[in-house]
Amino acid sequence: MGVFVMGYGIVRFLVEFVRVPDAQLGYLLGGVITMGQLLSLPLVIAGLALIIFARHRNRPQRIYLDA
């Protein structure tokens, strides 16, 4: 799940370079970053946090077999 959330945030951040920014907001932070890119950054951070949390727990996988 962490990889998906982080990947989605990264792809969304990159797509915002192609998209025209909202007329009422324009570019932010030095004329380079849009609001969509700023809103994508928490997704990347949340995905990274989920990955770190999952690796830190280090629980073994349970295997369920239907025999």
C-alpha positions as a printed Julia matrix, in Angstrom:
67×3 Matrix{Float64}:
  0.0     0.0     0.0
  2.87    2.35    0.82
  4.47    1.81   -2.57
  1.15    2.52   -4.31
  0.48    5.72   -2.35
  4.01    6.99   -2.85
  3.98    6.08   -6.56
  0.61    7.75   -7.06
  1.9    10.92   -5.4
  5.03   10.96   -7.56
  3.11   10.4   -10.8
  0.55   13.03   -9.86
  3.35   15.48   -9.03
  4.95   14.9   -12.44
  1.65   15.2   -14.33
  1.12   18.61  -12.77
  4.11   19.9   -14.78
  2.08   19.34  -17.97
 -1.24   20.59  -16.63
 -2.09   24.3   -16.73
 -2.36   25.67  -13.18
 -5.67   26.92  -11.82
 -6.42   30.48  -12.95
 -7.15   31.8    -9.46
 -3.96   30.31   -7.96
 -1.36   30.3   -10.69
  2.15   29.19   -9.82
  3.35   29.16   -6.21
  6.79   29.1    -4.58
  8.87   31.02   -7.06
  6.7    30.44  -10.09
  7.54   26.75  -10.44
  5.27   24.73   -8.15
  1.48   24.5    -8.53
 -1.11   23.82   -5.84
 -1.61   20.31   -7.26
  2.07   19.57   -6.76
  1.96   20.87   -3.2
 -1.05   18.66   -2.5
  0.75   15.63   -3.98
  3.71   15.93   -1.62
  1.77   14.64    1.44
  0.92   11.51   -0.57
  4.6    10.87   -1.2
  5.41   11.45    2.46
  2.53    9.23    3.65
  3.6     6.43    1.3
  7.17    6.65    2.5
  5.97    6.61    6.11
  3.91    3.46    5.43
  6.92    1.75    3.86
  9.17    2.67    6.78
  6.52    1.57    9.28
  6.05   -1.79    7.54
  9.79   -2.45    7.39
 10.25   -1.41   11.01
  7.6    -3.84   12.27
  9.37   -6.7    10.51
  6.58   -9.18   11.12
  6.81  -12.5     9.31
  4.31  -13.2     6.56
  1.55  -15.67    7.35
  0.95  -18.25    4.72
 -2.51  -19.71    4.51
 -2.75  -22.95    2.57
 -5.99  -24.57    1.52
 -5.17  -28.25    1.68
